[in-house]
Amino acid sequence: MTAEDFKISTLGKPQLESPLRECAFVDEKSSVVYETDSALLEEYVKKGEAIPAFELAGPRKKIFHDPAWSRAAILTAGGLCPGLNEVVKFLTLTLKQRYKVPVVYGIRYGYRGLNPAYGLSPILLDEAVVDSIHEEGGTILGSSRGAESVEVCVDTLVRMNVNMLFCIGGDGTSRGAHAIAEEAGRRNLALSVIAIPKTIDNDISFIDTSFGFATAVMHAGRAVTGVHNEARGAFNGVGLVKVMGRDSGFIAASATIANPFVNYCLVPEEDFNLESGEHALLPHLLDRLNCRQHAVIMVAEGAGQKFFADGEELRDASGNILKKDIGLLLKDKISSYCKAHNTEVSVKYFDLGYTIRSVQAEGHDAIFCGILAQNAVHAAMCGKTDMMVGHWAGNFTHVPISLATRARKKIQLDSPLWTSVKSITIF
């Protein structure tokens, strides 16, 4: 990594006094180093190289956009996630109450709402509209997957006189925001495009956590108690619970630590076998049942996809590969394997996928949503663009979208997280 990779695009030099008062302004040169290992930092110093660092997020003394003449638009895209309405609410309140921006549009159903062909009129957002939306799961704006013409989207924003666009979503949504920012740049438009990372899987790179993840882990962890009770309540009972995690098993791993009734944690990052070879699950499970008469298995949706190698590859509207149901496959394989070995088994299968992504954000997660949204507005007002608001080493940061979407974040099998999982599971 080089310092240039962390450079944030701006529309021009901020020259207007911020309307904010009694505020701890952030100096434009303030930063958060990417590497936290002092030995690595010393290497940059020895080589005379600039240390890679994120811009520190927060309000600036000087802003680029004149609030009185500004119009903002907010959209949510991709799958649902706890906290979407919280982010919409805090964006709206910060724009309207702190900066006195007169018009804030809510774009309906993601990028579709920027394509006139769908006939989706925007919603005017104000304090009354967003007053109680934080108590609801999902998003009042609606969401959708799939790309729309970038040229058409920018044409719509121009007609609406929008100069700030906030795109709440995962890597696909952020790539769409990047494309809009680039098109606006080609047209020399003063349009700030800010992405707010939303992914229940916590798989966006260069941010340490995304909103909604903690709530998802909490609900999954709570469910494990019931799964354990069901497993323990039957002779040779197996509680099998599936959670989201297409390519990254952070929910499964974190929920396993949050409620250590789990005996087996299966994630996309670590290979396993079923009946034979290294890391064969079923023989190990059979031994567990013969010894303890119950077990709990946590599996991420993207784990074990090699067992479907002959199946047709399907994709959703965003281009993501649709994973085959590893939960149902494991349920059938466990039952048939135990039957072949003359062992009674009772498998209870729990698919938590959609139930934990459509709830409201809770506790620290709700607070995180609010501060993330506020920092997104501060970034837009001072003319930042083509960037994502992130979090790193205890600080809110500015991350170039091109950097954040470079690769999907996954569990490192030598990381403290996975080491902790392996220390409390038996497989």
Buried (B, 14 or more C-beta within 10 A) or exposed (E): EEBEEBEBBBBEEBEBEBBBEEBEBBEBEBBBBBBEEEEEBEEBEEEEEEBBBBBBBBBBBBBBBEBEEBBBBBBBBBBBBBBBBBBBBBBBBBBBEBBEBEBBBBBBBBBBBBBEEBEBEBBEBBEEBBEEBBEBBBBBBBBBBBBBBBEBBBBBBBEBEBBBBBBBBBBBBBBBBBBBBBBBBEEEBEBBBBBBBBBBBBBBBBBBBBBBBBBBBBBBBBBBEBBBBBBBEBEBBBBBBBBBBBBBBBBBBBBBBBBBBBBBBBBBBBEBBBEEEEEBBBBBBBEBBEEEBBBBBBBBBBBBBEBBEEEEEEEEEBEBEEBBBBBEBBBEBBBEBBEEEEEEBBBBBBBBBEBBBBBBBBEEBBEBBBBBBBBBBBBBBBBBBBBBBBBBEEBBBBBBBBBBBEEBBBBEBEEEBBEBBBEEBEB
